[in-house]
Amino acid sequence: MNTHKTYSKQFVILTGLLIILFILNISVGSVSIPTKDIFSIILGDESIKNSWKDIILTIRLPKAITAILIGTSLSISGLLMQTLFRNPLAGPFVLGISSGASLGVALLILGSTAFGGYFLTSTFSSWSIAIASSIGSFLVLSAVIIAANKVKNTMSILIIGLMFGSFTAAIISILSYFSEAAQIQQYIFWSFGSLGNLNWNELSVLAGISLVGILFSLLIIKPLNSFLLGENYAKSLGINIKQSRVLILLITSLLTGATTAFSGPIAFVGLAVPHVAKLIFTTSNHKILIPATAITGAIVLLICDSIAQLPTSELILPINAITSLFGAPIVIWLLIRKKKLYV
Amino acid sequence: MNKTTIHSIIKTKDLSIGYQQKKQQLIVAKNINITINQATFTALIGKNGVGKSTLLRTLTKVQQPLSGNVYLKNKSISAYSHKELATELSLVLTDGLPESQLTVFELIALGRQPYTNWIDKLQANDISKINWAIEQTEITHLKDKKFYELSDGQLQRVMIARALAQDTEIIILDEPTAHLDMHHTYKIFLLLKKLVATTGKTILISTHQINLALELVDELIVMKSNSIASGRTQDIIESNALETLFPKDILRFNKTLQQFTVNKKN
């Protein structure tokens, strides 16, 4: 598609904002470190206090990068779901994909006690949690898609997604009922969402998966755009519908599964951010929307994380609470102001 | 048409259409042997529920035939991949578009997808085809608008432009004047007629505007529950195929006027 007008102004402003927020995010915390010294630490200056170096390099920098990766991944997932289902209310959460990821993790953490306690003493590596989460989200998403092929009605698909959500929630309650307090606590803390649990190794795994997902999403720009005309037109344009649908679902479950695994189920970003991007860029062309949504998602999660820090305090609020606290009003405001949300 | 030789472009042979429901076949129509000729404006007419949409869906490979075959340019349509088909025939459907922020230009540009690369980059040739389609359908003034700002008549011309930009020999339109007033209905019919004359494309529509079709199209396909006939409009009229199209209690075909008229109360 021809983009006709250029969007470089929006992109430059958002990228600038992203850089500023990134620096701001690293600067805030319970220990105040001058921005000048932060730069020196990142650039490898050895003369800075070791405690400051530790704070920046092992805590704040990985957390800020996690925020960017997760904001980007979840937002792109939401965009893909909205286009695939041609429904502006679609997102990883609404369709039960995140519940699937939660179920996977719950089965791993809680199931170990419920089913005989073989793993009772082991703590789970981020790898096994990531795999459990990805399998869970992929399975639920596949189930939603099989159901979607049968009903064809978008409203029913959303309801089916919600039903899968409550279904998995029920299984999780049963598992919790039979689990040890320590396991329940581990699961609940995972479900609060956190951007700060990743070391550099885990971060590189997350970064790898996210980058693969994002790169693949760029490869399906063409079918995504054709879906804007509906599936029949897309087919008449020579698009392989089934293959594109499977690709979209695979990318979404990869991105949602990986992010949910490492940071817990983070609400609202996937649903709200694509709409913010569509509002700023006023386009539906995925060639613009994918990078736009990616940057906007990174910005939104950096902001949420900075708020969750409660600057100058020791306390860190669960990131999940913050995203919902701000996400829900944003969606309501968008609906009231624009009266319409676009696919 | 003053062509000396007429070539068929779509042909069906003993075609049976309908739906396969597990072990049971739901036959909508059978023994369909029709021909659509190159560079003609053809209208498919028939009463509601007789299977016009099913026939169009089968002709365009959206749906599989129950038996028999559809030939496009003497090659069975099942031998075409969807990608190949996209360069042979383009569609204007009755499906509503999802609510997106596509502009008219972008929407028409999507018609170039069979020719663009993986990232949908428009080359000079694509842009000139799009602009040509925009000129042909006289929508230059609309090109930067969002498609949801358009009236039904304008949107229909945009969808026709999109089909034109797809650069196919055949364009098939399912009830292109369904929601349009009389003025815009004429406008669409005249536009399609002009396109056939100036571009040599083959255009097939399904329509309920039978009087208008009788006046403007080159050929008719008359679909009735037990028979289907195709041919030049005059030949169809001569063959008395239209007399039994509808029950005679309300409408009657008037051969002198070559129109359907409402029965006068006695």
Interface residues (C-beta under 8 A of the other chain):
Chain A: M1 N2 H4 R86 P88 L218 L219 I221 K222 N225 S226 F227 L228 L229 G230 N232 Y233 K235 S236 L237 G238 I239 N240 K278 T282 T283 S284 N285 K287 K340 L341 Y342 V343
Chain B: T60 V62 S81 H82 K83 E84 L85 A86 T87 L89 S90 L91 L93 D95 G96 L97 P98 E99 S100 Q101 L102 T103 F105 E106 L107 A109 L110 G111 Q113 P114 T116 W118 I119 D120 L122 I127 I130 D144 Q166
